[in-house]
Amino acid sequence: MSTTRSTHVEEQRCPACASLGAAAAFAALAATALVLSACTKVDESEGAASTYPEDDIRLIIQANPGGGSDLSSRALATEVEKILGVSVIPENMPGAAGALAMEYVGSQDPDGYVIGFAPVEIAMLNTTQSADVLPDDFDLLGQIMLAPGVITVGANSGIETLDDLVTQAKSGAVTVANSGAGSIWEAATLGLGQATDADFTPVPYDGGATAVAAAASGETVAAVSGLGEALAQGEAVRILAVMNDERHPDAEDVETVEEAIGEEVVFGGWGGIYAPAGLPDDVHDALEAAVKEAVESESYQKFQADAGNLVVYRDSEEWTGFVDDQFALFQDLLG
């Protein structure tokens, strides 16, 4: 009897237990749904961030069409398009020695859809032009090229070596043509004079080609320019030295400054890709990786070789440190 009564009592309680169990199960299911919903939102958010880029990218170039900055930028843009799967549209914005373009890029939203080509002047303009351009205003994504400076004289100048030129400059001022006041080649001329304690007087011209032509004709004693501009003058000039830490592959018989006179004097027209400061990490990483892959492409390497430039790549961190060092150098040299 007791057993039957106990069983009967358990049978009477089961509906309540079942009801409580169902409630608990529902609560647990609801809690699980909330957690899954939250996870889904995070995943969707992360997925949205990883879709960059979704629109075309504008590449602001600080120079006129047809120059070294313009051609290097367009060569890189062609490769980046293939990598990122969107159009990279070059836009020329010359003016104020490059400050106009750099200030514009720095003022844009840091979303990765406006980037720019930064020449060496990004480390100079604050000093030479009092422009509102500082390396800290930008995310520097990677260096993509280098055009080492060279020192040339007219073939009929009677100056055979860099030591001859330095000796002459120690006995009296030597005029040196360059591509303009505040340019990298003016800075290189002053740097050579500082390193040798010689009197090199910069003379500004409208571009490197006209500067080398001035030396070829004897209008100035010498010129400092990129190698390509010197080679374009052919036998009218003599290239005395390259302002790099190693010889140029297109002029392997030309000594470095250090080889020629024992002083390390390194100046060049480098350039890279930058964006407004504050890019999201995933956008920064995507652009940095695309720049690296583009620089390593066969077609880009061939373009720079044909242009007489060196393909020198520095990643974002390395290039940022390099630009900061260059900024300090130019402040000391030109300030």
N, C-alpha and C positions, 0 to 999 in steps of 0.2 A: 504494500500500500504506500509506504513512504517513498518507495522508488517511483511509483506511478505518479504520486503527488509532486515529487521533485521534477519529474519530467514535464508534468503539466504546467508547473510554475515557469520552467525555462521556456516552454512553448509560448506562454503568455507574454514573456519579456522580449522575445525575439523581434517583434515589430518595432519596438522602441529602439532596440540596439541597432537594428537595420537602419532606422531613420537617422540616428546619431552618426552612424558610419557613413551614410550617404552625404550628410552635411560636411563631415570632416573631409571626405574625398573631394567634394565640390570646392571646399576652401583651398585644399591643396592644389587642385587643378587650376583654380583662379590665380593662386600665387605663382604657379609655374608659368601660366600664360603671361603674367606681368613681367616676369624675368625674361621670358623669351622675347616679348615685345621690346623690352629695353635693349636686349642684345641685338635684335634685328635693326633697331634704330641706329645703334653704334656702327653695325656692319654697313648699313646703307650710307651712313655719313662717311665712313672710311672709303667705301666704294666710290662715292661722289668725288672725294678728294683725289683719288687715284686715276680719274678720267682725264686729268690735265694732259695735253691741251684739248679743248673743245672748239676753240675759235682760232682764227688766223693770228699770227704773231707779227708785230711791227718791229723792224730792226732799224733804229735811227743811226744814221751815218753823219758824222760831224763835218764832212768835207764835200766838195763838189763831185759830180760824176766823173769817172775816168781816172782819178788819182789812185795812189796806193791803198789808202784806207777804204775807198769805195770798192775797188776790185777785190781786195781781200775779204771784205764783208759779204759781197755778193757770192763769192766762191764758197764761203762757209755756209751762207744761207741756203744755197742749193742742196748741200748735204744734210743740213738740219731738217729741211722739209721732208726728205726721204725717211729720216729717223723718227720724227715725231708725227708724221702723217697729216700735217696741216701746212698751209702756205706760210712762208716767212717772207714778209713784204719789206724790201729795203726802201727807206725814205731818207733822202738827202736833206740835211738841215745845217748848211754851212753858216758861219758867222762867229765873230768874236774869238777867232783862233780855236774854235771848238767848244767854247763855253756855252754858247746858245743851245746846242744839242744836249750837252751834259746836264745843264740846269733843267732842261725840259724833261729828260728821262728821270732825273732825280725827283721831279715833282709829281710823277705819275703813281697810280695805285700799284703797290707791289704784288701784282697778281700773275706776273709772268707773261703778259700779253704785250708789254712794251719793254724791249731790251735795246742795247746800243753797242756800237763798236767804240772802244776806248783806246785811243792812241796814247803814246807816252805823255802827251800834254795833260792827261788827267792828273798826273803827279806834279805838274808845273804851273797850271793856270792860276792857282791861288796865289802863287808867288810872283809870276811874271805879269799877270793881268789884273791882279786883285779880284779875281772872279770868285763867285760863291760856289766853288767846286773843291770838295775835299774827298779823299778816298773813303772816309767813313760814311759818306752820304749814299754809298752804293753797295750792292752785293756783287762782288767781283767773281765771275763764274769760271774764268779760265783764260790764260794767255794763249794766243793762237799763232803768233809769228814774231820774227825779229829781223830787222834790216840793219846790220851793223854799219857804223859810220866808217868812212875811209877818208884819208887825207891825200889830196892830189895837187900836183903843180903842172904848169905847162911843160910840154915835152921839150921846148926850147929854152926853158928857164935857167938851165945850168945847174939846177938842184937835183942831185942824184939820189940822195937818201934822206930819211927823216932826220937823221943826226945833222945833216947839212942845213936843213930848214931850221931846226932848233938853234943851231949855232948862229945863224943869221938873225934869228929873233932875239937872241941874247945881246946882240950888238946894236939893235935898232928895231923899231916896230915893223912887224910883218903883217900885211893885210891878208885876211882870210875870208873869202866869200862864203855865205851860208844862206839858208832858205828863209831867213827873216828874223826880225827881232823877237826874242822870246821862244824861238824854235829850238828843237833838240840839237840842231847842228850849231847854233850859236852857243848853247850850253857846252857842247863838246869842244868847241874852240876854246872857250874859257877854261874848261877842265884841263885841256892839254897845256895851256899856258901856266896854270896853277901847278901842275905836276912837274913841269920842266923849269919853272921860274924864268920863263921867257915871255916876251912881249908880243902876243898874238892879238891883233885888233880885228874883231868881227866886223864884216861889212855885209849888211842885209841885201838880199835879192829876192825876187818874186819866184821862189821855188828852187829846188835843188838843181834842176837842169840848167837854169840860167846862172846859178852860182858856179857850177863846174865850167860852163862856157866862159865865164869871166876869168877863171884861172887859166884856161886853155889859151885865151887871147892875150894874156899878160895884163889884163885890167886889174887883177889882184895877183898877189904872189902865189896864193894857194887857195884851196877850197876844201870844205868838209861837207860831205853829202852821203847818200846811200851808194852802195856799190853799183847798182843798176844805172844810176845817173852818171857815174864816172865811166862805166864801160861804154855807155852810149856815145861818148866823145872819141872813142877809138884811140888812135895813135896820137891824137892832139894833146893828150895828157899822160902824165906818169903817176901811177898810184904808189905812194910811198909806204903806206901802212894801213892795216885794218884795225879799227878800235873795238876789238873783241878779244875774248880770252883764248881763242883758237883761230886758225886760218880759215878763210872762207873757201868752200869747195869750188866756187867759180873763179877763184883767183889764188890758187894754191901756192904760187910763187911769191905772193905778197906777204911780207912778215906782219905779225901783230906789232902793236906799239911796244909791248914789253920785249919782244924779240929784237926790235930795232934799236931801242934806246934804254932798255932796262927799267922802264916805268910802266906800271899797270894802269892803263887808261882805257876804260871800257864804256862806250856810249853807243846807243842804238835806237832806232825807231821801232819800238815794240808796240804790240797792240793785242787787245783781247775783247771778250764779251762781258758786259755788265748789265745790271738791272737796278731798279730802285731798291733801297735798303728795306729789309723786312719781308722778303719772300717767305711764304710757307715752306716748311722743310721739304715736303714732297715735290713742290714746284722747283725749288732750288736744286734738289737732287736730280730731277728729270732734265733740267736745262744743263746742269754741269755735265751729266753723262752724255747728253746729245752733243755738246761742244767737243768733248773728248773724242767721241766716235767720229765726228765730222773731221776733226784735225787728223785723225789716223787714216782717213779714207785715201785711197790711191789717187783719186782725181784732185783732191785738195792739195795733197803733197806735190803732185806734178805741177799744179798751178803756181805754187809758191816757188818751186825750183825754177820754173820758166821765168818768173818775175825777178829772180836773183835774190830772193829772200830765204831766210832759214826758217824751217818749221820748228819752232820752240814751243812746247806745251808745258804749262804749269797748271795744276788743278786749282780749285778755288782757294784753298788754304795757302798753298805755296805762292800763288800770284798775289794774294792779299798782303802777305808778308813782304814780298818783293816790291810792290807798289808803295807800301809804307816806307821802306828803306829808300826808294827813289825820291819820294816826297821830301824826306829829310835831307837827302843829298842836294836837291835843287834849291831848297830853302837856304842851305849853307852857301851854295855856289852862286845863286842868282838873287838872293834876298837883299 
